[in-house]
């Protein structure tokens, strides 16, 4: 096709486009602008459809991202919870091992005790009794000594069942026990809360942290805490305490009372 024919074809195309535009313009004038409004609405409809498609795709991506983030957060939270649980269990096992190790040290001599777990201390008043998971089948007898860490006697067996025993604490209110302080045999009266009281003649010299021995047991019943006296009194009040929280202990070793 030569250049003359190409120019002729281009002119025809331009002529037809011009005629179409003029017809549309004329029709729009005679229709009061209805054609223009229809064209504008069509363009708006197409644009709106495209916008809605883009918005839908964007929303789907955002929703998918939020779901993935929520799953990741839930996974991390679950892992953190499991880690905390393992750590707490490990701390509990370490504490129990240390308590058992201190009780085993009590049995290095010729006398062997029976180690039991404290299962309850709430049968009566909070600072008066303990219940242990050892009884007649374990060789526990009434009046046996209940010893905790450091070789401190905290009480004696008052009742024995087949699988458990009740221990009365030496520091229970009004509980009476015979103890030795600097070679003097005196009566100790429990006051509750791991504390007891002894009244001594003023001439007996005692100091804080001196050991108090339970008569006939070979074990300590506590240490001397505060000492109170007045010049007008012939006696002095000596307060005895157990050097640990009895209610926090998980194990006890029971030794036979040979008296």
Secondary structure, 3 states (H helix, E strand, C coil): CCHHHHHHHHHHHHHHHHHHHHHHHHHHHHCCCHHHHHHHHHHHHHHHHHHHHHHHHHHHHHHHHHHHHHHHHHHHHHHHHHHHHHHHHHHHHHHHHHHHHHHHHHHCCCCCCEEEEEEECCCCCCCCEEEECCCHHHCCCCCCEEEEHHHEEEEEEEEECCCCEEEEECCCCCCEEEEEECCEEEEEEEEECCEEEEEEECCCCCCCCCEEEECCCCCEEEEEEEEEECCCCCEEEEEEECCCCHHHCCEEEEECCCC
